[in-house]
Amino acid sequence: MNETKKAGLMDTRPLQDVMKTLRSPGGCPWDRVQTHKSMRRELVEEVYEMLEAIDDGDVKGMREELGDVLFQVVFHARLAEEEGLFSMQDVIDDVVTKLIHRHPHVYGTLEVRNAEQVLKNWDALKAEEKKERTSALDGIARGLPALMCAYKLNERAARRGFDWPDAEAAGKKVTEEMKELREAVVSKNQDAMEEELGDLFFALAVYARHLGLEPETALNRANNKFRRRFHGMEKALKKQNKKWENLTLNEMIDLWKTAKQEKI
């Protein structure tokens, strides 16, 4: 038995060995030609598949998808090591050092009363580490999904005090933005409609934060629910030997309602 396993420690070496073999001259032709950029989409997809497993409460799926996400981390670390940039051990050492430094209330003598104080202290330590950042919004990745980015932008601004006082006020802003969108639709001005729709999405992200919700996760959950129910409609159509083009909108709505009642 592996000595690491005997000690009850996690051992990532088998996965790193597989990755090294796949990237070797006699390894997999597909893996050998990949780069950090070409693997970007793979990393994003694996993260979203993990989110789907969480939303579905699929424990087996979570275990599998976590493995796939870890493989992506090992893949990128291997690419970096081949370029002489850093290794998987460097990645682990860096994040361990950072976590210990940013948790002085656990590894040091600092006392905190609640999670809010933890976040404030985290921000202060992060600012100390990232002295090159001059704006409270620096560090928010440009490649984030737009809804998640809206949430993070507002979250950062709120930490500086620029925020609605409560959820009720944030909810009123959503109603206001919806009204402005309807007015833009009446005007038939495409540019104005796009701008107001964007403002509505941003206001919804702010409202979600005040409700203690993460909007990207909520929308992803809704997407997965729609997918399941639509698949249920397709199965019902196949069972009834019917085709989409022969259905009226009301018949489609009835199929949707049935799928919803069956909690698909």
BAFI-3210 file (N, C-alpha, C; in Angstrom, 3 decimals, decimal comma, padded with zeros to 6 digits):
// residues 264
n [1|2|3|4|5|6|7|8|9|10|11|12|13|14|15|16|17|18|19|20|21|22|23|24|25|26|27|28|29|30|31|32|33|34|35|36|37|38|39|40|41|42|43|44|45|46|47|48|49|50|51|52|53|54|55|56|57|58|59|60|61|62|63|64|65|66|67|68|69|70|71|72|73|74|75|76|77|78|79|80|81|82|83|84|85|86|87|88|89|90|91|92|93|94|95|96|97|98|99|100|101|102|103|104|105|106|107|108|109|110|111|112|113|114|115|116|117|118|119|120|121|122|123|124|125|126|127|128|129|130|131|132|133|134|135|136|137|138|139|140|141|142|143|144|145|146|147|148|149|150|151|152|153|154|155|156|157|158|159|160|161|162|163|164|165|166|167|168|169|170|171|172|173|174|175|176|177|178|179|180|181|182|183|184|185|186|187|188|189|190|191|192|193|194|195|196|197|198|199|200|201|202|203|204|205|206|207|208|209|210|211|212|213|214|215|216|217|218|219|220|221|222|223|224|225|226|227|228|229|230|231|232|233|234|235|236|237|238|239|240|241|242|243|244|245|246|247|248|249|250|251|252|253|254|255|256|257|258|259|260|261|262|263|264]
n.u [000,847|000,479|002,543|001,710|-001,067|-001,390|-000,854|-003,057|-003,151|-003,779|-002,832|-001,594|000,105|-000,280|-002,140|-000,706|001,350|-000,015|-000,779|001,717|002,570|000,638|001,359|003,831|006,321|005,486|002,869|-000,566|-001,807|-003,659|-003,607|-000,962|-000,769|-002,077|-002,577|-002,330|-004,251|-005,843|-007,008|-008,659|-011,482|-012,186|-011,680|-013,565|-015,965|-015,838|-016,044|-018,643|-020,080|-019,632|-021,039|-023,611|-023,942|-023,940|-026,274|-028,145|-027,976|-026,405|-024,411|-022,588|-022,025|-020,847|-018,487|-017,204|-017,039|-015,525|-013,113|-012,581|-012,286|-010,035|-008,223|-007,960|-006,610|-004,196|-003,374|-002,874|-000,862|001,093|001,651|002,772|004,999|006,490|007,226|008,971|008,048|006,441|005,569|003,255|003,519|004,390|002,061|000,363|001,833|001,830|-000,919|-001,508|000,178|-000,943|-003,567|-003,098|-001,922|-004,056|-005,840|-005,509|-006,991|-007,329|-004,828|-003,280|-003,224|-005,307|-008,626|-011,950|-015,444|-017,501|-018,561|-018,565|-016,578|-014,416|-014,335|-013,798|-011,271|-009,934|-010,034|-008,437|-005,940|-005,540|-005,354|-003,003|-001,233|-001,548|-000,405|-000,194|-002,693|-005,017|-007,664|-010,835|-012,150|-010,310|-008,869|-011,094|-011,974|-011,877|-012,917|-015,086|-018,445|-021,087|-023,211|-022,232|-020,041|-021,301|-022,417|-020,076|-018,843|-020,684|-020,581|-017,957|-018,088|-020,007|-018,631|-017,242|-019,132|-020,873|-023,891|-027,251|-029,457|-030,906|-032,593|-035,170|-035,009|-033,229|-034,816|-036,811|-035,382|-035,057|-037,701|-037,948|-036,037|-037,195|-039,469|-038,277|-037,148|-039,454|-040,415|-038,405|-038,779|-041,243|-040,462|-039,054|-036,376|-033,492|-030,890|-031,343|-033,039|-031,290|-029,456|-031,107|-031,993|-029,607|-029,151|-031,259|-030,581|-028,257|-029,319|-030,857|-028,839|-027,739|-029,930|-030,170|-027,825|-028,416|-030,366|-028,966|-028,220|-026,562|-026,473|-025,569|-025,375|-028,046|-029,295|-028,064|-029,100|-031,785|-031,525|-030,725|-033,002|-034,895|-033,838|-034,183|-037,000|-037,745|-036,646|-038,336|-040,730|-040,072|-039,805|-042,427|-043,733|-042,611|-043,587|-046,291|-046,260|-046,050|-045,216|-043,240|-043,854|-046,500|-047,934|-049,919|-049,343|-050,641|-050,887|-048,239|-047,686|-049,304|-047,911|-045,589|-046,604|-047,377|-044,905|-043,842|-045,580|-044,962|-042,606|-040,187]
n.v [-001,202|002,250|004,574|007,138|006,895|005,223|006,959|008,501|010,672|012,805|011,923|013,242|012,383|010,027|010,994|013,118|011,672|010,249|012,397|013,319|011,153|011,176|013,505|012,911|011,968|009,469|009,464|010,595|011,816|013,950|015,186|016,031|018,193|020,277|023,551|026,226|028,091|026,634|024,836|026,290|026,450|023,855|023,806|025,678|024,367|022,022|023,035|024,068|021,724|020,550|022,341|021,787|019,172|019,682|021,265|019,345|017,651|015,421|013,218|011,223|012,216|014,653|013,777|012,659|014,902|016,697|015,382|015,693|018,465|018,764|017,400|019,202|021,269|019,990|019,465|022,069|022,853|021,021|021,777|024,274|023,508|022,140|024,283|025,474|027,225|026,971|024,489|021,798|021,448|023,961|025,418|024,332|024,925|027,727|028,424|027,381|028,892|031,429|031,102|030,600|033,005|034,759|034,050|034,983|034,900|032,310|031,039|032,786|035,457|037,204|038,325|037,700|038,475|037,693|036,487|038,655|040,358|038,749|038,830|041,554|041,778|040,002|041,383|043,579|042,390|041,303|043,623|044,577|042,692|042,967|045,452|046,769|047,224|049,737|050,386|049,624|047,823|046,410|043,311|041,794|039,361|039,725|037,815|036,647|035,238|037,427|037,984|037,057|038,713|041,197|040,860|040,645|043,138|044,883|043,894|044,515|047,325|047,756|047,116|049,366|051,034|051,993|051,373|049,992|050,503|048,306|045,135|045,714|048,292|047,730|045,996|047,726|049,174|047,279|047,103|049,696|049,668|047,757|049,093|051,150|049,633|048,657|051,068|051,667|049,584|050,273|052,531|051,407|051,540|050,006|050,138|051,495|049,666|047,498|048,656|049,240|046,678|045,537|047,143|046,247|043,546|043,992|045,301|043,226|041,476|042,922|042,979|040,250|039,805|041,206|039,573|037,449|035,671|034,115|035,257|034,082|031,375|030,904|031,384|029,443|027,189|027,493|027,199|024,514|023,311|024,021|022,614|019,938|019,764|020,334|018,158|016,274|016,981|016,309|013,536|012,877|013,607|011,796|009,435|009,779|009,703|012,055|015,157|018,160|020,185|019,804|020,674|022,980|026,160|026,196|023,475|022,794|024,256|022,860|020,431|021,318|022,105|019,629|018,337|019,968|019,498|016,884|017,226|017,231]
n.w [000,000|-000,763|000,923|001,469|001,380|003,552|005,587|005,482|003,815|000,959|-002,312|-005,120|-007,015|-008,706|-010,621|-011,697|-012,841|-014,828|-016,431|-017,248|-018,779|-020,825|-022,106|-023,058|-025,634|-026,630|-025,957|-025,856|-028,914|-029,048|-026,490|-026,475|-028,196|-027,035|-025,533|-023,079|-023,875|-025,696|-023,983|-022,451|-022,835|-022,140|-019,381|-018,414|-019,152|-017,617|-015,029|-015,085|-015,470|-013,033|-011,407|-012,313|-011,394|-008,653|-008,428|-009,129|-007,023|-007,269|-006,074|-006,917|-009,427|-008,697|-007,517|-009,734|-011,474|-009,966|-010,074|-012,792|-012,920|-011,289|-012,871|-014,959|-013,660|-013,046|-015,638|-016,726|-014,978|-015,653|-018,300|-017,780|-016,310|-018,227|-019,738|-018,112|-016,179|-013,748|-011,234|-010,327|-007,612|-006,861|-007,307|-005,356|-003,004|-003,106|-002,863|-000,360|001,286|000,825|001,828|004,549|005,274|004,840|006,746|009,514|011,800|012,298|012,025|013,390|015,776|015,543|016,255|015,298|014,904|013,222|009,912|008,182|009,151|008,637|005,824|005,390|006,537|004,906|002,457|003,120|003,562|001,050|-000,492|000,504|-000,444|-003,195|-004,313|-006,693|-007,641|-008,166|-008,112|-006,582|-008,066|-009,477|-010,489|-010,918|-013,051|-016,592|-018,233|-017,009|-016,834|-017,837|-015,997|-013,567|-013,369|-013,063|-010,535|-008,964|-009,433|-008,242|-005,654|-004,868|-005,005|-003,053|-000,754|-000,378|000,464|-001,451|-002,234|-002,242|000,543|001,507|000,734|-000,139|-001,279|-003,335|-004,783|-005,687|-007,515|-009,521|-010,451|-011,443|-013,517|-015,172|-016,026|-017,519|-019,529|-020,819|-021,827|-023,642|-025,432|-026,515|-027,880|-029,913|-030,327|-030,925|-029,839|-027,441|-026,197|-025,804|-024,034|-021,803|-021,152|-020,340|-018,080|-016,508|-016,051|-014,558|-012,329|-011,319|-010,554|-008,452|-006,703|-006,216|-004,746|-002,394|-001,452|-000,677|-002,611|-005,417|-008,588|-011,045|-010,442|-009,808|-012,281|-013,822|-012,601|-013,326|-016,078|-016,255|-015,227|-017,161|-019,325|-018,475|-018,294|-020,916|-022,211|-021,088|-022,332|-024,956|-024,720|-024,083|-026,439|-028,230|-027,178|-027,664|-030,325|-031,879|-033,619|-033,364|-035,244|-035,767|-033,639|-031,725|-030,100|-027,623|-027,107|-026,798|-024,500|-022,706|-022,626|-021,393|-018,904|-017,932|-017,689|-015,735|-013,584|-013,070|-011,907|-013,281]
ca.u [000,000|001,196|002,798|000,879|-002,412|-001,334|-000,863|-004,336|-002,947|-004,123|-001,660|-001,929|001,150|-000,767|-002,758|000,373|002,082|-000,834|-000,679|003,067|002,583|-000,189|002,069|005,138|006,402|004,721|001,555|-001,774|-001,621|-004,510|-003,079|000,360|-000,817|-002,859|-001,909|-003,178|-005,384|-006,744|-007,673|-009,485|-012,885|-012,348|-011,725|-014,864|-017,008|-015,780|-016,565|-020,100|-020,615|-019,600|-022,166|-024,833|-024,031|-024,334|-027,686|-028,954|-027,761|-025,840|-023,150|-021,691|-021,605|-019,933|-017,189|-016,605|-016,731|-014,395|-011,931|-012,323|-011,761|-008,668|-007,403|-007,673|-005,576|-002,953|-003,011|-002,265|000,393|002,053|002,044|003,661|006,261|007,227|007,744|009,913|007,430|006,160|005,128|002,053|003,872|004,403|000,664|-000,128|002,546|001,391|-002,283|-001,440|000,772|-001,918|-004,688|-002,633|-001,716|-005,339|-006,660|-004,793|-007,902|-007,214|-003,421|-002,586|-003,849|-006,414|-009,953|-013,068|-016,733|-018,430|-018,059|-018,372|-015,251|-013,454|-014,241|-013,128|-009,857|-009,446|-009,827|-007,305|-004,729|-005,401|-004,880|-001,595|-000,479|-001,686|-000,212|-000,287|-004,089|-005,362|-009,121|-011,531|-012,673|-009,195|-008,795|-012,284|-011,570|-012,653|-013,542|-016,214|-019,779|-021,520|-024,039|-021,334|-019,231|-022,160|-022,501|-018,796|-018,629|-021,519|-020,078|-016,776|-018,533|-020,738|-017,654|-016,807|-020,297|-021,720|-024,849|-028,597|-029,462|-031,486|-033,150|-036,367|-034,568|-032,655|-035,951|-037,470|-034,553|-035,402|-038,986|-037,670|-035,338|-038,161|-040,304|-037,481|-037,015|-040,729|-040,473|-037,482|-039,422|-042,270|-039,775|-038,490|-034,967|-032,758|-029,765|-031,903|-033,543|-030,143|-028,914|-032,021|-031,978|-028,377|-029,373|-032,163|-029,788|-027,355|-030,149|-031,229|-027,650|-027,650|-031,039|-029,809|-026,819|-029,095|-031,161|-028,039|-028,172|-025,573|-027,325|-025,083|-025,780|-029,504|-029,642|-027,596|-030,089|-032,971|-031,190|-030,757|-034,400|-035,535|-033,355|-034,834|-038,419|-037,878|-036,411|-039,565|-041,682|-039,662|-040,150|-043,888|-044,078|-042,217|-044,519|-047,581|-046,015|-046,370|-044,079|-043,350|-044,469|-047,952|-048,536|-050,218|-048,632|-051,362|-050,550|-046,873|-047,785|-049,850|-046,810|-044,710|-047,271|-047,315|-043,521|-043,676|-046,345|-044,243|-041,369|-039,031]
ca.v [000,000|003,511|005,122|008,335|006,426|004,698|008,101|009,180|011,903|012,744|011,798|013,625|011,909|009,152|011,819|013,841|010,690|010,004|013,594|013,332|010,119|011,642|014,581|012,426|011,672|008,272|009,587|010,842|012,889|015,110|015,861|016,580|019,446|021,287|024,685|026,866|028,722|025,636|024,123|027,239|026,042|022,603|024,146|026,299|023,353|021,100|023,754|024,140|020,376|020,373|023,114|021,054|018,039|020,246|021,648|018,125|016,831|014,179|013,000|010,467|013,154|015,627|013,114|012,535|016,217|017,241|014,754|016,326|019,814|018,572|017,028|020,444|021,971|019,246|019,653|023,390|022,857|020,248|022,636|025,306|022,870|021,871|025,572|025,963|028,352|026,539|023,097|021,548|021,678|025,416|025,833|023,927|025,693|029,127|028,603|027,100|030,089|032,515|030,826|030,783|034,447|035,471|033,574|035,208|034,586|030,859|030,675|033,813|035,924|038,126|037,857|038,199|038,104|037,126|036,291|039,967|040,830|037,915|039,349|042,860|041,536|039,355|042,452|044,395|041,614|041,180|044,923|044,666|041,816|043,429|046,903|047,340|047,518|051,087|050,511|048,570|046,868|045,663|041,897|041,074|038,831|040,183|036,679|036,091|035,408|038,796|038,091|036,883|039,924|042,246|040,575|040,953|044,577|045,490|043,437|045,323|048,697|047,752|047,086|050,748|051,788|052,409|050,270|050,235|050,216|046,999|044,386|046,389|049,371|047,102|045,456|048,858|049,517|046,299|047,545|050,916|049,301|047,051|050,153|051,831|048,704|048,672|052,331|051,538|048,674|051,070|053,450|050,566|051,899|048,784|050,452|051,821|048,411|046,725|049,324|049,072|045,264|045,371|047,756|045,368|042,401|044,456|045,548|041,904|040,946|043,648|042,487|038,888|039,890|041,622|038,432|036,384|034,712|034,359|035,207|033,148|030,043|030,821|031,264|028,126|026,244|027,637|026,604|023,056|022,930|024,129|021,507|018,697|019,790|020,247|016,742|015,591|017,253|015,517|012,131|012,758|013,669|010,528|008,433|010,033|009,616|013,356|015,974|019,549|021,032|019,575|021,123|024,394|026,690|025,752|022,065|022,801|024,736|021,748|019,483|021,939|022,027|018,232|018,098|020,708|018,790|015,632|017,663|016,805]
ca.w [000,000|-000,827|002,258|001,626|001,705|004,918|006,494|005,342|003,059|-000,452|-003,167|-006,493|-007,929|-009,786|-011,651|-012,361|-013,659|-016,019|-017,270|-017,831|-019,818|-021,942|-022,798|-023,498|-027,071|-026,973|-025,331|-026,647|-029,904|-028,740|-025,300|-026,749|-028,969|-026,318|-024,905|-022,067|-024,553|-026,286|-022,892|-021,697|-022,920|-021,392|-017,962|-018,157|-019,276|-016,477|-013,860|-015,200|-015,252|-011,581|-010,890|-012,642|-010,464|-007,361|-008,526|-009,206|-005,836|-007,784|-005,350|-007,802|-010,459|-008,090|-007,353|-011,062|-012,033|-009,214|-010,652|-014,086|-012,649|-010,795|-014,031|-015,680|-012,891|-013,251|-017,054|-016,883|-014,223|-016,450|-019,420|-017,231|-015,916|-019,460|-020,214|-017,114|-015,484|-012,376|-011,142|-009,545|-006,209|-006,682|-007,233|-004,034|-001,978|-003,165|-002,333|001,076|001,898|000,741|002,734|005,929|005,469|004,839|007,869|010,776|012,908|012,506|012,174|014,152|017,024|015,251|016,657|014,483|015,500|012,244|008,549|007,570|009,554|007,921|004,467|005,434|006,794|003,676|001,478|003,552|003,316|-000,398|-000,968|000,918|-001,335|-004,583|-004,250|-008,037|-007,925|-007,731|-008,038|-005,839|-009,053|-010,076|-010,120|-011,372|-014,355|-017,748|-018,898|-016,251|-017,403|-017,576|-014,802|-012,427|-013,314|-012,494|-009,098|-008,323|-009,499|-007,208|-004,354|-004,557|-004,749|-001,780|000,336|-000,204|000,919|-002,575|-002,316|-001,729|001,982|001,831|-000,396|-000,634|-002,156|-004,527|-005,537|-006,344|-008,668|-010,552|-011,004|-012,211|-014,748|-016,005|-016,606|-018,539|-020,655|-021,544|-022,564|-024,775|-026,389|-027,191|-028,802|-030,977|-030,493|-030,600|-028,960|-026,120|-025,622|-025,338|-022,847|-020,670|-020,782|-019,560|-016,767|-015,760|-015,593|-013,491|-011,144|-010,792|-009,878|-007,185|-005,881|-005,800|-003,679|-001,164|-000,983|-000,297|-003,716|-006,452|-009,779|-012,065|-009,987|-009,922|-013,702|-014,258|-012,089|-014,165|-017,380|-016,110|-015,046|-018,480|-020,145|-018,030|-018,641|-022,373|-022,535|-020,716|-023,409|-026,123|-024,453|-024,169|-027,861|-028,839|-026,673|-028,313|-031,767|-032,460|-033,998|-032,948|-036,270|-035,825|-032,384|-031,505|-028,937|-026,422|-026,874|-026,261|-023,120|-021,925|-022,419|-020,398|-017,606|-017,498|-017,251|-014,492|-012,539|-012,774|-011,258|-014,085]
c.u [000,883|001,334|001,947|-000,530|-002,466|-001,462|-002,171|-004,238|-003,357|-002,842|-002,064|-000,925|000,647|-001,390|-001,689|001,178|001,314|-000,709|000,666|003,168|001,808|000,531|003,429|005,128|005,592|003,304|000,423|-001,558|-002,440|-003,945|-001,768|000,315|-001,579|-001,978|-002,828|-004,424|-006,359|-007,538|-008,594|-010,948|-013,143|-012,494|-013,081|-015,977|-017,025|-016,329|-018,089|-020,757|-020,622|-020,774|-023,490|-025,030|-024,450|-025,816|-028,604|-028,855|-027,173|-024,458|-022,134|-021,140|-020,616|-018,531|-016,459|-016,162|-015,607|-013,074|-011,557|-011,759|-010,309|-007,728|-007,027|-006,557|-004,220|-002,450|-002,283|-000,937|001,482|002,560|003,052|005,021|007,124|007,856|008,745|009,386|007,163|005,652|003,822|002,329|003,920|002,980|000,102|000,513|002,048|000,018|-002,320|-000,894|-000,236|-003,053|-004,296|-002,479|-003,040|-006,304|-005,914|-005,670|-007,911|-005,770|-002,617|-003,369|-005,028|-007,746|-011,017|-014,371|-017,662|-017,794|-017,786|-016,991|-014,148|-013,235|-013,506|-011,625|-009,191|-009,117|-008,607|-005,982|-004,455|-004,854|-003,398|-000,711|-000,442|-001,562|-000,332|-001,720|-004,473|-006,864|-009,718|-012,044|-011,570|-009,215|-010,032|-012,027|-012,483|-013,412|-014,705|-017,509|-020,356|-022,316|-023,204|-020,463|-020,025|-022,257|-021,226|-018,494|-019,414|-021,025|-018,871|-017,170|-019,223|-019,783|-017,058|-017,975|-021,224|-022,719|-026,222|-028,636|-029,994|-032,077|-034,373|-036,008|-033,991|-033,766|-036,699|-036,693|-034,827|-036,698|-038,802|-037,023|-036,270|-039,062|-039,554|-037,265|-038,296|-040,858|-039,564|-038,076|-040,481|-041,631|-039,185|-037,044|-034,116|-031,610|-030,247|-032,417|-032,399|-029,562|-029,792|-032,098|-030,738|-028,522|-030,268|-031,415|-028,872|-028,139|-030,574|-030,055|-027,481|-028,713|-030,723|-028,812|-027,459|-029,958|-030,280|-027,925|-027,082|-026,297|-026,869|-025,496|-027,282|-029,928|-029,217|-028,569|-031,360|-032,735|-031,280|-032,190|-035,144|-035,124|-034,059|-036,298|-038,636|-037,629|-037,656|-040,649|-041,363|-040,006|-041,651|-044,342|-043,772|-043,175|-045,880|-047,481|-046,425|-045,083|-044,331|-044,133|-045,979|-048,678|-048,868|-049,434|-049,303|-051,040|-049,127|-046,869|-048,334|-048,776|-045,854|-045,305|-047,230|-045,944|-043,269|-044,365|-045,636|-042,891|-040,123|-037,928]
c.v [001,253|004,113|006,361|007,956|005,885|005,837|008,886|010,498|011,711|012,719|012,121|013,078|010,960|009,949|012,605|012,914|010,386|011,184|013,658|012,324|010,565|012,703|014,136|012,112|010,450|008,303|009,841|012,011|014,139|015,899|016,581|017,927|020,559|022,367|025,250|027,458|027,700|024,886|025,024|026,798|024,778|022,884|024,743|025,262|022,412|021,757|023,800|022,774|020,041|021,113|022,398|019,876|018,518|020,580|020,435|017,268|015,482|013,951|012,264|011,384|014,185|015,026|013,033|013,898|016,909|016,662|015,392|017,735|019,719|018,216|018,272|021,232|021,314|019,433|020,983|023,489|022,113|021,077|023,688|024,719|022,571|023,143|026,177|027,128|028,049|025,111|022,989|021,800|023,171|025,951|025,545|024,758|027,142|029,320|028,317|028,325|031,236|032,321|031,029|032,273|035,188|034,966|033,752|034,930|033,091|030,476|031,711|034,211|036,875|037,517|038,501|037,676|037,405|037,040|037,618|040,524|040,033|038,476|040,692|042,685|040,897|040,419|043,299|043,680|041,482|042,473|045,108|043,847|042,356|044,956|047,572|047,704|048,871|051,307|049,358|047,490|046,068|044,221|041,107|040,653|039,301|039,041|036,052|036,182|036,740|038,947|037,956|038,121|041,067|042,094|041,008|042,451|045,280|045,130|044,273|046,753|048,789|047,750|048,469|051,641|052,250|051,291|050,736|049,831|048,833|046,359|045,078|047,499|048,817|046,529|046,548|049,287|048,548|046,710|048,773|050,586|048,546|048,052|050,851|050,931|048,688|049,951|052,291|050,635|049,426|051,999|052,728|050,949|050,727|049,040|050,741|050,561|047,580|047,321|049,093|047,617|044,960|045,951|046,885|044,160|042,812|044,683|044,231|041,273|041,603|043,143|041,095|038,918|040,278|040,498|037,264|035,302|035,099|034,190|034,238|031,718|029,856|030,634|029,912|027,038|026,275|027,019|025,084|022,543|022,972|022,953|020,202|018,651|019,686|018,825|015,917|015,778|016,405|014,039|011,904|012,772|012,343|009,419|008,544|009,955|010,911|014,112|017,432|020,392|020,867|020,068|022,616|024,852|026,229|024,305|021,944|023,239|023,640|020,708|020,004|021,816|020,606|017,897|018,775|020,001|017,499|015,909|017,144|017,851]
c.w [000,000|000,569|002,531|002,015|003,119|005,925|006,411|004,594|001,605|-001,280|-004,604|-007,508|-009,016|-010,944|-012,417|-013,265|-014,943|-016,985|-017,973|-018,973|-021,057|-022,769|-023,358|-024,995|-027,494|-026,432|-026,299|-027,615|-029,588|-027,564|-025,587|-027,458|-028,244|-025,703|-023,819|-022,728|-025,108|-025,214|-022,082|-021,679|-022,105|-019,891|-017,592|-018,168|-018,079|-015,211|-013,908|-015,041|-013,763|-010,945|-011,142|-011,690|-009,074|-007,362|-008,517|-007,948|-006,183|-007,159|-006,218|-008,891|-009,931|-007,951|-008,701|-011,600|-011,275|-009,729|-011,977|-013,915|-012,178|-011,944|-014,838|-014,979|-013,123|-014,683|-017,236|-016,139|-014,998|-017,635|-018,948|-016,869|-017,141|-020,026|-019,227|-016,304|-014,015|-012,408|-010,357|-008,073|-005,899|-006,509|-005,842|-002,932|-001,931|-002,530|-000,835|001,813|001,933|001,731|004,196|006,235|005,600|005,920|009,197|011,994|013,206|012,817|012,969|015,384|016,795|015,676|015,763|015,084|014,515|010,860|007,856|007,908|008,846|006,514|004,424|005,649|005,578|002,637|001,822|003,269|001,822|-000,991|-000,648|-000,012|-002,762|-004,647|-005,620|-008,410|-007,329|-007,577|-007,250|-006,781|-009,736|-009,592|-010,473|-012,812|-015,485|-018,406|-018,140|-017,043|-016,949|-016,281|-013,532|-012,244|-012,683|-010,988|-008,386|-008,337|-008,387|-005,813|-003,922|-004,212|-003,390|-000,598|000,602|000,229|-000,179|-002,872|-001,858|-000,257|002,344|000,574|-000,991|-001,621|-003,457|-005,418|-006,294|-007,584|-009,821|-011,249|-011,891|-013,552|-015,704|-016,726|-017,743|-019,755|-021,485|-022,386|-023,791|-025,856|-027,188|-028,223|-030,003|-031,309|-030,014|-029,626|-027,541|-025,427|-025,055|-024,060|-021,619|-020,215|-019,945|-018,169|-015,886|-015,212|-014,432|-012,198|-010,498|-010,043|-008,512|-006,211|-005,344|-004,648|-002,354|-000,592|-000,549|-001,354|-004,702|-007,790|-010,856|-011,713|-010,141|-011,377|-014,255|-013,804|-012,940|-015,544|-017,326|-015,953|-016,384|-019,368|-019,777|-018,472|-020,153|-022,846|-022,197|-021,771|-024,644|-025,942|-024,577|-025,618|-028,559|-028,446|-027,363|-029,829|-032,482|-032,789|-033,630|-033,945|-036,373|-034,569|-032,415|-030,274|-027,639|-026,081|-026,296|-024,793|-022,214|-021,630|-021,343|-018,996|-017,047|-016,958|-015,909|-013,338|-012,121|-012,130|-011,961|-013,963]
res [m|n|e|t|k|k|a|g|l|m|d|t|r|p|l|q|d|v|m|k|t|l|r|s|p|g|g|c|p|w|d|r|v|q|t|h|k|s|m|r|r|e|l|v|e|e|v|y|e|m|l|e|a|i|d|d|g|d|v|k|g|m|r|e|e|l|g|d|v|l|f|q|v|v|f|h|a|r|l|a|e|e|e|g|l|f|s|m|q|d|v|i|d|d|v|v|t|k|l|i|h|r|h|p|h|v|y|g|t|l|e|v|r|n|a|e|q|v|l|k|n|w|d|a|l|k|a|e|e|k|k|e|r|t|s|a|l|d|g|i|a|r|g|l|p|a|l|m|c|a|y|k|l|n|e|r|a|a|r|r|g|f|d|w|p|d|a|e|a|a|g|k|k|v|t|e|e|m|k|e|l|r|e|a|v|v|s|k|n|q|d|a|m|e|e|e|l|g|d|l|f|f|a|l|a|v|y|a|r|h|l|g|l|e|p|e|t|a|l|n|r|a|n|n|k|f|r|r|r|f|h|g|m|e|k|a|l|k|k|q|n|k|k|w|e|n|l|t|l|n|e|m|i|d|l|w|k|t|a|k|q|e|k|i]
***
